[in-house]
Amino acid sequence: MQIVAYARYSNASIMLDWHTFLGALIFFILCGILIFQNQIWEEEDYSRNKKWYKWKDSAIKANKGDLTGIYPRSKK
């Protein structure tokens, strides 16, 4: 008795339907919105803390990157 296994092969292909296209479109739109919103938040944060950022930049330049002496060790 001989058993023969037969597997039928088809020309399988990935077809992009409109659901896939719509999902990708929504994904990229959301990514774009989040990127622009993050830029807006960073600009607002910088404008709110501009004095502090300038002070920190000058302290780093003055101390050549060594920040151990510019921050207080204890709260008084």
N, CA, C and O atoms as CSV, one atom per row, in Angstrom:
chain,resi,resn,atom,element,x,y,z
A,1,MET,N,N,0.844,-1.174,0.000
A,1,MET,CA,C,0.000,0.000,0.000
A,1,MET,C,C,0.890,1.238,0.000
A,1,MET,O,O,1.797,1.369,0.822
A,2,GLN,N,N,0.625,2.102,-0.897
A,2,GLN,CA,C,1.431,3.312,-1.023
A,2,GLN,C,C,0.550,4.523,-0.760
A,2,GLN,O,O,-0.520,4.671,-1.351
A,3,ILE,N,N,1.024,5.405,0.154
A,3,ILE,CA,C,0.285,6.629,0.475
A,3,ILE,C,C,1.005,7.804,-0.178
A,3,ILE,O,O,2.200,8.012,0.032
A,4,VAL,N,N,0.283,8.541,-0.945
A,4,VAL,CA,C,0.861,9.694,-1.638
A,4,VAL,C,C,0.207,10.950,-1.073
A,4,VAL,O,O,-1.015,11.096,-1.078
A,5,ALA,N,N,1.046,11.840,-0.590
A,5,ALA,CA,C,0.535,13.111,-0.074
A,5,ALA,C,C,0.582,14.136,-1.190
A,5,ALA,O,O,1.600,14.302,-1.863
A,6,TYR,N,N,-0.504,14.800,-1.368
A,6,TYR,CA,C,-0.599,15.791,-2.432
A,6,TYR,C,C,-0.926,17.147,-1.798
A,6,TYR,O,O,-1.932,17.300,-1.106
A,7,ALA,N,N,-0.083,18.088,-2.044
A,7,ALA,CA,C,-0.338,19.443,-1.540
A,7,ALA,C,C,-0.545,20.350,-2.732
A,7,ALA,O,O,0.289,20.429,-3.634
A,8,ARG,N,N,-1.645,21.013,-2.716
A,8,ARG,CA,C,-1.941,21.903,-3.826
A,8,ARG,C,C,-1.346,23.272,-3.530
A,8,ARG,O,O,-1.594,23.849,-2.471
A,9,TYR,N,N,-0.577,23.775,-4.447
A,9,TYR,CA,C,0.040,25.081,-4.294
A,9,TYR,C,C,-0.715,26.081,-5.157
A,9,TYR,O,O,-1.201,25.768,-6.243
A,10,SER,N,N,-0.793,27.289,-4.630
A,10,SER,CA,C,-1.454,28.330,-5.405
A,10,SER,C,C,-0.497,29.499,-5.565
A,10,SER,O,O,0.525,29.577,-4.883
A,11,ASN,N,N,-0.817,30.355,-6.421
A,11,ASN,CA,C,-0.039,31.576,-6.598
A,11,ASN,C,C,-0.487,32.573,-5.533
A,11,ASN,O,O,-1.332,33.430,-5.791
A,12,ALA,N,N,0.075,32.458,-4.356
A,12,ALA,CA,C,-0.322,33.321,-3.253
A,12,ALA,C,C,0.265,34.708,-3.468
A,12,ALA,O,O,1.426,34.857,-3.851
A,13,SER,N,N,-0.535,35.690,-3.222
A,13,SER,CA,C,-0.062,37.061,-3.341
A,13,SER,C,C,-0.727,37.907,-2.266
A,13,SER,O,O,-1.837,37.627,-1.813
A,14,ILE,N,N,-0.028,38.921,-1.889
A,14,ILE,CA,C,-0.573,39.846,-0.896
A,14,ILE,C,C,-1.226,40.984,-1.652
A,14,ILE,O,O,-0.573,41.731,-2.381
A,15,MET,N,N,-2.517,41.098,-1.465
A,15,MET,CA,C,-3.240,42.163,-2.135
A,15,MET,C,C,-3.568,43.247,-1.107
A,15,MET,O,O,-4.116,42.968,-0.041
A,16,LEU,N,N,-3.232,44.448,-1.440
A,16,LEU,CA,C,-3.530,45.572,-0.566
A,16,LEU,C,C,-4.942,46.059,-0.888
A,16,LEU,O,O,-5.221,46.525,-1.992
A,17,ASP,N,N,-5.799,45.942,0.077
A,17,ASP,CA,C,-7.139,46.440,-0.149
A,17,ASP,C,C,-7.261,47.825,0.478
A,17,ASP,O,O,-6.284,48.352,1.009
A,18,TRP,N,N,-8.404,48.395,0.422
A,18,TRP,CA,C,-8.572,49.771,0.894
A,18,TRP,C,C,-8.508,49.862,2.412
A,18,TRP,O,O,-8.229,50.937,2.945
A,19,HIS,N,N,-8.757,48.771,3.121
A,19,HIS,CA,C,-8.619,48.795,4.586
A,19,HIS,C,C,-7.153,48.995,4.985
A,19,HIS,O,O,-6.847,49.780,5.882
A,20,THR,N,N,-6.259,48.279,4.311
A,20,THR,CA,C,-4.831,48.417,4.587
A,20,THR,C,C,-4.366,49.829,4.267
A,20,THR,O,O,-3.640,50.439,5.052
A,21,PHE,N,N,-4.779,50.345,3.128
A,21,PHE,CA,C,-4.398,51.700,2.729
A,21,PHE,C,C,-4.931,52.726,3.715
A,21,PHE,O,O,-4.211,53.648,4.097
A,22,LEU,N,N,-6.181,52.579,4.132
A,22,LEU,CA,C,-6.781,53.511,5.075
A,22,LEU,C,C,-6.079,53.440,6.436
A,22,LEU,O,O,-5.845,54.474,7.061
A,23,GLY,N,N,-5.743,52.234,6.900
A,23,GLY,CA,C,-5.029,52.087,8.163
A,23,GLY,C,C,-3.655,52.737,8.113
A,23,GLY,O,O,-3.252,53.413,9.059
A,24,ALA,N,N,-2.930,52.536,7.011
A,24,ALA,CA,C,-1.614,53.151,6.866
A,24,ALA,C,C,-1.729,54.671,6.796
A,24,ALA,O,O,-0.901,55.381,7.367
A,25,LEU,N,N,-2.731,55.165,6.114
A,25,LEU,CA,C,-2.943,56.609,6.007
A,25,LEU,C,C,-3.231,57.225,7.374
A,25,LEU,O,O,-2.664,58.260,7.725
A,26,ILE,N,N,-4.104,56.595,8.134
A,26,ILE,CA,C,-4.420,57.094,9.479
A,26,ILE,C,C,-3.179,57.040,10.370
A,26,ILE,O,O,-2.928,57.971,11.134
A,27,PHE,N,N,-2.408,55.965,10.280
A,27,PHE,CA,C,-1.191,55.829,11.077
A,27,PHE,C,C,-0.209,56.957,10.782
A,27,PHE,O,O,0.324,57.565,11.710
A,28,PHE,N,N,0.039,57.248,9.506
A,28,PHE,CA,C,1.002,58.289,9.157
A,28,PHE,C,C,0.482,59.681,9.500
A,28,PHE,O,O,1.266,60.556,9.867
A,29,ILE,N,N,-0.810,59.895,9.389
A,29,ILE,CA,C,-1.378,61.185,9.800
A,29,ILE,C,C,-1.197,61.385,11.301
A,29,ILE,O,O,-0.810,62.470,11.735
A,30,LEU,N,N,-1.471,60.357,12.097
A,30,LEU,CA,C,-1.287,60.459,13.546
A,30,LEU,C,C,0.184,60.679,13.910
A,30,LEU,O,O,0.489,61.466,14.807
A,31,CYS,N,N,1.085,59.999,13.227
A,31,CYS,CA,C,2.512,60.209,13.483
A,31,CYS,C,C,2.917,61.644,13.175
A,31,CYS,O,O,3.665,62.257,13.938
A,32,GLY,N,N,2.431,62.179,12.069
A,32,GLY,CA,C,2.736,63.564,11.716
A,32,GLY,C,C,2.202,64.546,12.734
A,32,GLY,O,O,2.888,65.500,13.099
A,33,ILE,N,N,0.976,64.320,13.199
A,33,ILE,CA,C,0.387,65.201,14.210
A,33,ILE,C,C,1.207,65.150,15.491
A,33,ILE,O,O,1.474,66.192,16.091
A,34,LEU,N,N,1.614,63.956,15.922
A,34,LEU,CA,C,2.400,63.830,17.145
A,34,LEU,C,C,3.776,64.469,17.017
A,34,LEU,O,O,4.278,65.047,17.981
A,35,ILE,N,N,4.391,64.373,15.851
A,35,ILE,CA,C,5.698,65.000,15.643
A,35,ILE,C,C,5.587,66.517,15.741
A,35,ILE,O,O,6.395,67.157,16.414
A,36,PHE,N,N,4.586,67.095,15.071
A,36,PHE,CA,C,4.425,68.547,15.122
A,36,PHE,C,C,4.026,69.010,16.515
A,36,PHE,O,O,4.481,70.062,16.963
A,37,GLN,N,N,3.183,68.246,17.212
A,37,GLN,CA,C,2.784,68.621,18.562
A,37,GLN,C,C,3.980,68.578,19.505
A,37,GLN,O,O,4.105,69.431,20.384
A,38,ASN,N,N,4.858,67.597,19.332
A,38,ASN,CA,C,6.057,67.518,20.157
A,38,ASN,C,C,6.956,68.725,19.925
A,38,ASN,O,O,7.530,69.253,20.877
A,39,GLN,N,N,7.092,69.170,18.682
A,39,GLN,CA,C,7.889,70.358,18.392
A,39,GLN,C,C,7.287,71.591,19.062
A,39,GLN,O,O,8.015,72.429,19.595
A,40,ILE,N,N,5.965,71.702,19.035
A,40,ILE,CA,C,5.297,72.830,19.676
A,40,ILE,C,C,5.546,72.806,21.178
A,40,ILE,O,O,5.830,73.844,21.776
A,41,TRP,N,N,5.440,71.619,21.799
A,41,TRP,CA,C,5.672,71.507,23.243
A,41,TRP,C,C,7.109,71.870,23.595
A,41,TRP,O,O,7.346,72.529,24.607
A,42,GLU,N,N,8.075,71.447,22.772
A,42,GLU,CA,C,9.471,71.772,23.050
A,42,GLU,C,C,9.719,73.274,22.936
A,42,GLU,O,O,10.450,73.845,23.744
A,43,GLU,N,N,9.113,73.916,21.935
A,43,GLU,CA,C,9.281,75.363,21.784
A,43,GLU,C,C,8.649,76.115,22.949
A,43,GLU,O,O,9.214,77.100,23.424
A,44,GLU,N,N,7.486,75.665,23.416
A,44,GLU,CA,C,6.844,76.305,24.558
A,44,GLU,C,C,7.676,76.108,25.821
A,44,GLU,O,O,7.816,77.030,26.625
A,45,ASP,N,N,8.221,74.921,25.995
A,45,ASP,CA,C,9.058,74.636,27.155
A,45,ASP,C,C,10.311,75.504,27.132
A,45,ASP,O,O,10.725,76.037,28.162
A,46,TYR,N,N,10.911,75.642,25.956
A,46,TYR,CA,C,12.112,76.465,25.845
A,46,TYR,C,C,11.786,77.935,26.116
A,46,TYR,O,O,12.540,78.611,26.816
A,47,SER,N,N,10.690,78.430,25.581
A,47,SER,CA,C,10.356,79.842,25.790
A,47,SER,C,C,10.005,80.109,27.254
A,47,SER,O,O,10.274,81.199,27.759
A,48,ARG,N,N,9.406,79.126,27.945
A,48,ARG,CA,C,9.091,79.302,29.364
A,48,ARG,C,C,10.345,79.294,30.223
A,48,ARG,O,O,10.424,80.023,31.212
A,49,ASN,N,N,11.326,78.479,29.857
A,49,ASN,CA,C,12.520,78.294,30.676
A,49,ASN,C,C,13.775,78.853,30.014
A,49,ASN,O,O,14.878,78.357,30.245
A,50,LYS,N,N,13.607,79.886,29.189
A,50,LYS,CA,C,14.734,80.421,28.430
A,50,LYS,C,C,15.857,80.919,29.340
A,50,LYS,O,O,17.031,80.686,29.055
A,51,LYS,N,N,15.507,81.600,30.431
A,51,LYS,CA,C,16.525,82.106,31.358
A,51,LYS,C,C,17.326,80.971,31.977
A,51,LYS,O,O,18.550,81.045,32.088
A,52,TRP,N,N,16.618,79.917,32.380
A,52,TRP,CA,C,17.285,78.790,33.008
A,52,TRP,C,C,18.206,78.083,32.023
A,52,TRP,O,O,19.322,77.704,32.379
A,53,TYR,N,N,17.744,77.902,30.778
A,53,TYR,CA,C,18.580,77.249,29.772
A,53,TYR,C,C,19.831,78.066,29.478
A,53,TYR,O,O,20.911,77.500,29.305
A,54,LYS,N,N,19.699,79.410,29.417
A,54,LYS,CA,C,20.874,80.257,29.175
A,54,LYS,C,C,21.840,80.184,30.353
A,54,LYS,O,O,23.054,80.134,30.156
A,55,TRP,N,N,21.312,80.177,31.574
A,55,TRP,CA,C,22.172,80.071,32.748
A,55,TRP,C,C,22.913,78.735,32.749
A,55,TRP,O,O,24.113,78.686,33.017
A,56,LYS,N,N,22.196,77.654,32.448
A,56,LYS,CA,C,22.827,76.321,32.435
A,56,LYS,C,C,23.893,76.242,31.353
A,56,LYS,O,O,24.959,75.666,31.571
A,57,ASP,N,N,23.611,76.817,30.187
A,57,ASP,CA,C,24.574,76.813,29.097
A,57,ASP,C,C,25.834,77.581,29.486
A,57,ASP,O,O,26.945,77.123,29.219
A,58,SER,N,N,25.669,78.744,30.115
A,58,SER,CA,C,26.843,79.523,30.520
A,58,SER,C,C,27.599,78.819,31.642
A,58,SER,O,O,28.827,78.889,31.692
A,59,ALA,N,N,26.884,78.137,32.550
A,59,ALA,CA,C,27.549,77.411,33.630
A,59,ALA,C,C,28.348,76.236,33.074
A,59,ALA,O,O,29.450,75.963,33.550
A,60,ILE,N,N,27.819,75.548,32.090
A,60,ILE,CA,C,28.543,74.424,31.481
A,60,ILE,C,C,29.789,74.928,30.764
A,60,ILE,O,O,30.856,74.320,30.855
A,61,LYS,N,N,29.646,76.053,30.043
A,61,LYS,CA,C,30.812,76.600,29.343
A,61,LYS,C,C,31.864,77.095,30.328
A,61,LYS,O,O,33.060,76.884,30.123
A,62,ALA,N,N,31.414,77.762,31.410
A,62,ALA,CA,C,32.361,78.310,32.384
A,62,ALA,C,C,33.084,77.204,33.140
A,62,ALA,O,O,34.264,77.352,33.459
A,63,ASN,N,N,32.408,76.108,33.432
A,63,ASN,CA,C,33.004,75.022,34.206
A,63,ASN,C,C,33.518,73.879,33.333
A,63,ASN,O,O,33.922,72.833,33.843
A,64,LYS,N,N,33.500,74.080,32.045
A,64,LYS,CA,C,33.982,73.085,31.076
A,64,LYS,C,C,33.318,71.722,31.263
A,64,LYS,O,O,33.982,70.687,31.189
A,65,GLY,N,N,32.015,71.725,31.503
A,65,GLY,CA,C,31.237,70.491,31.607
A,65,GLY,C,C,31.163,69.899,32.991
A,65,GLY,O,O,30.400,68.957,33.210
A,66,ASP,N,N,31.934,70.420,33.943
A,66,ASP,CA,C,31.898,69.894,35.306
A,66,ASP,C,C,30.845,70.661,36.092
A,66,ASP,O,O,31.059,71.820,36.450
A,67,LEU,N,N,29.711,70.024,36.362
A,67,LEU,CA,C,28.599,70.700,37.035
A,67,LEU,C,C,28.526,70.384,38.520
A,67,LEU,O,O,27.521,70.702,39.156
A,68,THR,N,N,29.538,69.777,39.088
A,68,THR,CA,C,29.460,69.381,40.500
A,68,THR,C,C,29.472,70.587,41.432
A,68,THR,O,O,28.907,70.524,42.524
A,69,GLY,N,N,30.102,71.678,41.024
A,69,GLY,CA,C,30.209,72.820,41.924
A,69,GLY,C,C,29.122,73.861,41.783
A,69,GLY,O,O,29.069,74.788,42.591
A,70,ILE,N,N,28.255,73.749,40.796
A,70,ILE,CA,C,27.281,74.825,40.593
A,70,ILE,C,C,25.933,74.542,41.239
A,70,ILE,O,O,25.161,75.468,41.487
A,71,TYR,N,N,25.642,73.289,41.514
A,71,TYR,CA,C,24.367,72.967,42.160
A,71,TYR,C,C,24.557,72.901,43.663
A,71,TYR,O,O,25.575,72.381,44.120
A,72,PRO,N,N,23.619,73.409,44.448
A,72,PRO,CA,C,23.756,73.349,45.912
A,72,PRO,C,C,23.670,71.906,46.412
A,72,PRO,O,O,22.941,71.090,45.848
A,73,ARG,N,N,24.418,71.597,47.474
A,73,ARG,CA,C,24.439,70.240,47.995
A,73,ARG,C,C,23.283,69.980,48.955
A,73,ARG,O,O,22.803,68.851,49.052
A,74,SER,N,N,22.838,71.003,49.656
A,74,SER,CA,C,21.730,70.836,50.585
A,74,SER,C,C,20.771,72.013,50.462
A,74,SER,O,O,21.155,73.107,50.049
A,75,LYS,N,N,19.539,71.771,50.820
A,75,LYS,CA,C,18.538,72.834,50.762
A,75,LYS,C,C,18.601,73.634,52.056
A,75,LYS,O,O,18.520,73.064,53.144
A,76,LYS,N,N,18.745,74.953,51.944
A,76,LYS,CA,C,18.772,75.830,53.120
A,76,LYS,C,C,17.855,76.992,52.915
A,76,LYS,O,O,17.736,77.847,53.793
